[in-house]
Amino acid sequence: MAPSEPPASSAGGLLQLFRDGEPRTRAHLAQVTGLSRPTVAQRIDQLIELGLIAPVADAASTGGRPSAQLAFNPRARVVLAADLGALHARVAVTDLRGELLAEISTPREISSGPEAAISWILDSAEELLPGLGYDLSHVAGVGIGVPGPVEFSTGRPINPPIMPGWDRFDIPSAIRSRIDAPVLVDNDVNIMALGELATAWSGVTDLIFVKVASGIGAGIVSGGSLRRGANGAAGDIGHIALARAADTPCPCGNRGCLEAVASGRALARALSTPEAPLHRPSAVVALAKAGDVHAIQLIRQAGRDIGEVLTACVSIMNPSAIVIGGTMAQAAEHLVAGVREVVYARSIPLSTEQLTIAPSVAAGNAAIYGAAQLAIDAALAPERIAAALGG
């Protein structure tokens, strides 16, 4: 839509008013948009034809004939949301409001390559949709999070350190081979930041979401918008140098990265013994929950290390919230305590006066909620609605 065009001057623009779920009458829409009643009626008929809005119960009468109300129909179509982690994969179906309808998850290594992962996503969708009364033709959009840098404009991972075989792989084209819908791909931490923001921090405009799992990364929201950076690499805090890790090798090929000593993978390695090797961050969390003192100490130190890097981030962008998510956030009592200890001690008082540091509220659903939101926004964008109407 052209910037000078009134927001509701097209059917797609009018639809945005309905997305809050509130019923509206034609008369009210004409009043708030400034459009003529015949124009509003035409736009409404187009949206009803697409199934995106539908009549609801009549408004309470104030005398005379009650006015028919219309409301957004979130079940007109569905979207797919996929969360591909280093060691797990999850696919969910949501309605157009982001409500979770069905899901499949499984342990799956991202290193198995893109073709197998894309096939799994599509096969999972075909397994889930019939039970909900839909098929692939009802999918309005697809959102996918992956554990590496992504060129958002193309949906291609760019030199992802822990994703062998994925570099510049055209994920959207692979999905669109079977689904005719917009496909949005982003770094998993960006996706989680969006999901967390929508779930628990809707009034916050400046937030850092930190995922601590096999690796470490951050999603940055500033001024109410997700900041991806010039090449989609914003928030890659896991590979910021940490003084105490100077001699520790990192999977990225460098030495001294935060991720090399504070990630779930690093903690599992530090806690492993020949008799009891640990392979996953979840095993570290299990030890901490069982009261293992060594595990608790290492998690607390990991929080301090992460806090050291975040102190610089606080000075640069002055967020009002730092949210800790990912597998290791299941040990939030110890991890978040370490982060708070350093950030509050080393940041200037003005930066931390209104700063909240807390574990994720969306928790394991953050990536799914965020991926769904990306897909929904793309599917319901005014230009997409115009295309559906042949405009």
C-alpha positions in Angstrom: 0.0 0.0 0.0 1.3 3.4 -0.9 2.4 5.5 2.2 0.0 8.3 1.2 -3.0 5.9 0.9 -5.4 6.0 3.9 -5.0 2.8 6.0 -8.5 1.4 5.3 -9.0 2.5 1.7 -8.6 -1.1 0.5 -10.2 -4.3 1.6 -6.9 -5.4 3.1 -6.5 -2.1 4.9 -10.0 -2.4 6.3 -9.2 -5.9 7.5 -6.5 -4.6 9.8 -9.2 -2.9 11.9 -10.9 -6.2 12.5 -7.8 -8.1 13.7 -8.2 -6.9 17.3 -11.3 -9.3 17.4 -13.8 -6.5 18.2 -17.1 -6.7 16.2 -18.0 -3.6 14.1 -20.9 -2.4 12.1 -20.7 -0.9 8.6 -21.9 2.4 10.0 -19.1 2.5 12.5 -16.5 1.6 9.9 -17.7 4.4 7.7 -17.4 6.8 10.6 -13.9 5.8 11.7 -12.4 5.5 8.2 -14.1 8.4 6.5 -15.0 6.2 3.6 -18.5 6.4 2.1 -21.0 3.7 3.1 -21.1 2.2 -0.4 -17.3 1.9 -0.4 -17.3 0.3 3.0 -20.0 -2.1 1.9 -18.0 -3.1 -1.2 -14.9 -3.7 1.0 -16.9 -5.7 3.5 -18.4 -7.9 0.7 -14.9 -8.6 -0.6 -13.7 -9.7 2.8 -16.8 -11.9 3.4 -16.1 -13.5 0.0 -12.7 -14.5 1.3 -14.2 -15.7 4.5 -11.9 -13.4 6.6 -14.8 -11.6 8.3 -18.3 -12.9 9.0 -21.6 -11.7 10.5 -22.0 -12.1 14.3 -25.0 -11.5 16.6 -26.8 -8.3 16.2 -25.7 -5.3 18.2 -27.8 -4.4 21.2 -30.7 -2.3 20.0 -31.0 1.3 21.2 -34.4 1.6 19.5 -35.3 0.8 16.0 -33.7 -2.0 13.9 -30.4 -3.4 15.3 -27.3 -3.1 13.1 -25.6 -6.3 11.9 -22.1 -6.7 13.3 -19.2 -8.2 11.6 -16.0 -9.7 13.1 -12.7 -11.3 12.1 -13.0 -15.0 11.3 -9.6 -16.5 12.5 -10.5 -20.0 11.4 -11.0 -19.0 7.7 -7.4 -20.2 7.1 -4.5 -21.5 9.1 -0.8 -20.9 9.2 2.2 -23.2 9.8 4.8 -22.4 12.4 8.1 -24.3 12.5 10.8 -24.2 15.2 14.0 -25.9 14.0 16.6 -26.0 16.8 20.1 -27.5 16.9 18.7 -30.7 18.5 14.9 -30.5 18.1 12.2 -29.7 15.6 8.6 -28.7 16.1 5.8 -27.9 13.7 2.4 -26.3 14.7 -0.8 -25.3 13.1 -2.4 -22.1 14.4 -5.4 -20.1 13.3 -5.1 -16.5 12.0 -5.1 -15.1 15.6 -2.1 -17.3 16.5 -4.1 -19.8 18.6 -2.3 -23.2 18.7 -4.5 -25.9 17.1 -2.2 -28.9 16.7 1.5 -29.7 16.8 4.2 -32.3 16.3 7.7 -32.2 17.9 10.6 -34.6 17.8 14.4 -34.7 18.6 16.1 -33.8 15.3 19.6 -32.5 14.6 19.8 -29.5 12.3 23.0 -31.0 11.0 21.0 -33.6 9.2 20.6 -31.0 6.4 17.9 -28.9 4.8 16.2 -31.4 2.5 15.4 -33.8 5.3 14.1 -31.0 7.5 11.9 -29.4 4.9 10.4 -32.8 4.0 9.7 -33.4 7.7 7.9 -30.0 8.0 5.8 -30.6 5.0 5.0 -34.2 5.9 4.1 -33.1 9.4 1.8 -30.5 8.1 0.0 -33.1 5.9 -0.4 -35.3 9.0 -1.8 -32.5 11.2 -4.1 -30.6 8.9 -6.8 -33.2 8.0 -7.6 -33.7 11.7 -8.5 -30.0 11.9 -10.6 -30.0 8.7 -7.9 -28.4 6.5 -5.4 -29.4 3.9 -2.3 -27.7 2.4 -4.5 -25.4 0.2 -5.9 -23.8 3.4 -2.4 -22.7 4.6 -2.2 -18.9 4.4 1.4 -18.6 5.4 4.4 -20.4 6.8 6.8 -19.0 9.5 10.1 -20.8 10.2 12.8 -20.2 12.8 16.3 -21.7 12.3 19.4 -21.6 14.7 21.6 -19.4 12.5 22.0 -16.1 10.7 19.3 -15.6 8.0 19.1 -13.1 5.2 15.5 -12.2 6.0 14.7 -10.7 2.5 15.4 -14.1 0.9 14.9 -16.5 3.8 18.3 -18.1 3.2 20.6 -19.0 6.0 24.0 -17.3 5.6 27.1 -19.2 6.8 25.3 -20.7 9.8 28.0 -22.1 12.2 26.0 -25.1 13.5 24.0 -25.8 10.3 26.2 -27.7 7.9 24.7 -27.9 4.4 22.3 -25.0 5.0 24.4 -22.1 3.7 22.2 -20.1 1.2 19.7 -22.9 0.9 16.4 -21.5 -0.5 14.0 -22.5 2.2 11.0 -20.5 0.9 11.2 -22.1 -2.5 11.5 -25.6 -1.0 8.3 -25.0 1.0 6.4 -23.4 -1.8 7.0 -26.5 -4.0 4.0 -27.9 -2.1 2.4 -24.8 -0.4 1.2 -21.7 -2.3 1.7 -19.2 0.4 4.2 -16.6 1.7 7.1 -18.2 3.6 9.0 -16.2 6.2 12.3 -17.5 7.6 14.3 -15.9 10.4 16.8 -16.6 13.1 15.2 -18.6 15.8 16.0 -16.0 18.5 14.4 -13.2 16.5 11.3 -15.5 16.2 11.3 -16.1 20.0 11.6 -12.4 20.7 8.5 -11.7 18.6 6.7 -14.5 20.3 7.7 -13.3 23.8 6.8 -9.8 23.0 3.3 -10.7 21.8 2.7 -13.1 24.7 3.8 -11.1 27.8 5.4 -7.8 26.9 2.9 -6.1 24.6 3.5 -2.7 26.1 7.3 -2.9 25.9 9.1 -1.1 23.0 12.7 -2.0 24.0 13.6 -5.6 24.9 16.4 -8.1 24.6 15.5 -11.7 24.4 18.4 -14.1 25.1 18.2 -17.7 24.1 20.5 -20.0 26.1 20.4 -23.5 24.7 23.0 -25.4 22.7 24.2 -22.0 21.6 23.5 -18.4 22.7 21.9 -15.6 20.8 19.7 -12.6 21.2 16.7 -11.0 19.6 16.6 -7.2 19.8 13.4 -5.2 19.9 14.1 -1.4 19.8 11.5 1.3 19.3 8.8 -1.4 19.0 10.5 -3.1 16.0 12.7 -6.2 15.7 16.2 -5.2 14.7 17.8 -7.6 12.3 20.8 -5.5 11.3 22.2 -4.8 7.8 22.7 -8.5 7.0 20.4 -10.3 9.5 23.2 -10.9 12.0 22.1 -8.5 14.8 22.0 -10.1 18.2 24.7 -12.7 17.7 26.1 -12.2 21.2 27.2 -15.8 21.6 30.3 -15.0 19.6 31.3 -11.9 21.4 34.7 -12.4 23.0 34.8 -13.0 26.8 38.1 -12.4 28.6 38.0 -15.5 30.8 37.3 -17.7 27.8 40.3 -16.5 25.8 41.8 -20.0 25.3 38.6 -21.9 24.9 37.8 -23.0 21.3 34.3 -22.3 19.9 32.4 -24.3 17.3 32.5 -21.2 15.1 36.3 -21.7 14.7 37.4 -18.8 16.9 38.5 -18.9 20.5 37.1 -17.1 23.6 33.5 -16.7 22.5 30.8 -16.4 25.2 29.1 -19.5 23.7 32.3 -21.6 24.3 31.9 -21.4 28.1 28.3 -20.4 28.8 26.1 -22.3 26.4 24.2 -25.5 27.3 26.5 -27.4 25.1 29.6 -26.1 26.9 28.1 -26.8 30.4 27.2 -30.3 29.3 30.8 -30.8 28.2 32.2 -29.4 31.5 29.9 -31.7 33.6 30.6 -34.8 31.6 32.7 -37.7 32.9 33.9 -40.8 31.1 31.4 -42.8 33.2 28.5 -40.3 32.7 28.8 -38.2 29.5 26.2 -35.5 29.0 25.1 -34.6 25.4 22.3 -32.2 25.8 21.5 -28.9 27.7 18.5 -30.6 29.2 20.8 -33.0 31.0 22.5 -30.1 32.7 19.1 -28.7 33.7 18.1 -32.1 35.2 21.3 -32.2 37.3 20.6 -28.7 38.6 17.0 -29.5 39.5 18.2 -32.6 41.3 20.4 -30.4 43.5 23.8 -31.1 41.9 26.0 -28.4 43.4 28.6 -28.4 40.6 25.8 -28.0 37.9 24.2 -25.2 39.9 27.6 -23.4 40.3 28.3 -23.7 36.5 24.9 -22.4 35.6 25.3 -19.4 37.9 28.7 -18.7 36.4 27.2 -19.0 32.9 24.6 -16.3 34.0 27.5 -14.1 35.1 29.3 -14.5 31.8 26.1 -13.7 29.8 25.5 -10.8 32.1 29.0 -9.4 31.3 28.1 -9.3 27.6 24.6 -7.9 28.3 26.0 -5.1 30.4 27.5 -3.7 27.2 24.2 -4.2 25.4 22.3 -2.3 28.2 24.7 0.6 27.8 24.1 0.7 24.1 20.3 0.3 23.8 18.9 0.9 27.3 16.2 -1.8 27.2 13.4 -2.0 29.7 13.4 -5.8 29.7 15.9 -8.6 29.3 14.2 -11.9 28.9 16.0 -15.2 29.3 14.7 -18.2 27.3 15.8 -21.4 25.7 16.5 -24.8 27.3 18.8 -23.5 30.0 16.1 -21.0 31.2 14.4 -24.1 32.7 17.1 -23.5 35.4 16.1 -19.8 35.5 16.5 -19.5 39.3 20.3 -19.9 38.9 20.9 -18.6 35.4 18.8 -15.4 35.7 20.4 -14.8 39.2 23.8 -14.7 37.6 22.7 -12.4 34.8 21.1 -10.0 37.3 24.2 -10.1 39.6 26.5 -8.7 36.9 24.1 -6.4 34.9 22.8 -4.6 37.9 26.2 -4.2 39.5 28.1 -3.0 36.4 25.5 -0.8 34.5 24.9 2.8 35.3 21.9 3.4 37.6 19.9 5.3 34.9 20.1 2.3 32.6 18.8 -0.2 35.2 16.3 2.0 37.1 13.4 0.5 35.2 15.1 -2.6 33.8 13.4 -6.0 34.4 15.5 -9.2 34.0 13.2 -12.2 33.9 12.8 -15.7 32.5 10.6 -16.2 29.5 6.9 -16.3 30.0 6.1 -18.0 26.6 9.0 -20.5 27.4 8.9 -23.4 25.0 6.2 -21.8 22.9 8.0 -18.6 22.2 9.4 -19.7 18.8 6.1 -21.1 17.7 4.2 -18.0 18.6 6.7 -15.8 16.9 6.8 -17.9 13.7 3.0 -17.9 13.6 2.9 -14.1 14.0 5.3 -13.6 11.1 3.2 -15.9 8.9 -0.1 -14.2 9.9 1.2 -10.7 9.3 2.4 -11.7 5.8 -0.8 -13.6 5.0 -3.1 -10.8 6.0 -1.0 -7.9 4.7 -3.1 -5.5 2.5 -1.1 -6.3 -0.6 -1.7 -10.0 -0.1 -5.4 -9.5 0.3 -5.4 -7.3 -2.9 -3.7 -10.2 -4.7 -6.3 -12.7 -3.5 -9.0 -10.4 -4.8 -7.3 -10.2 -8.2 -6.1 -6.6 -7.6 
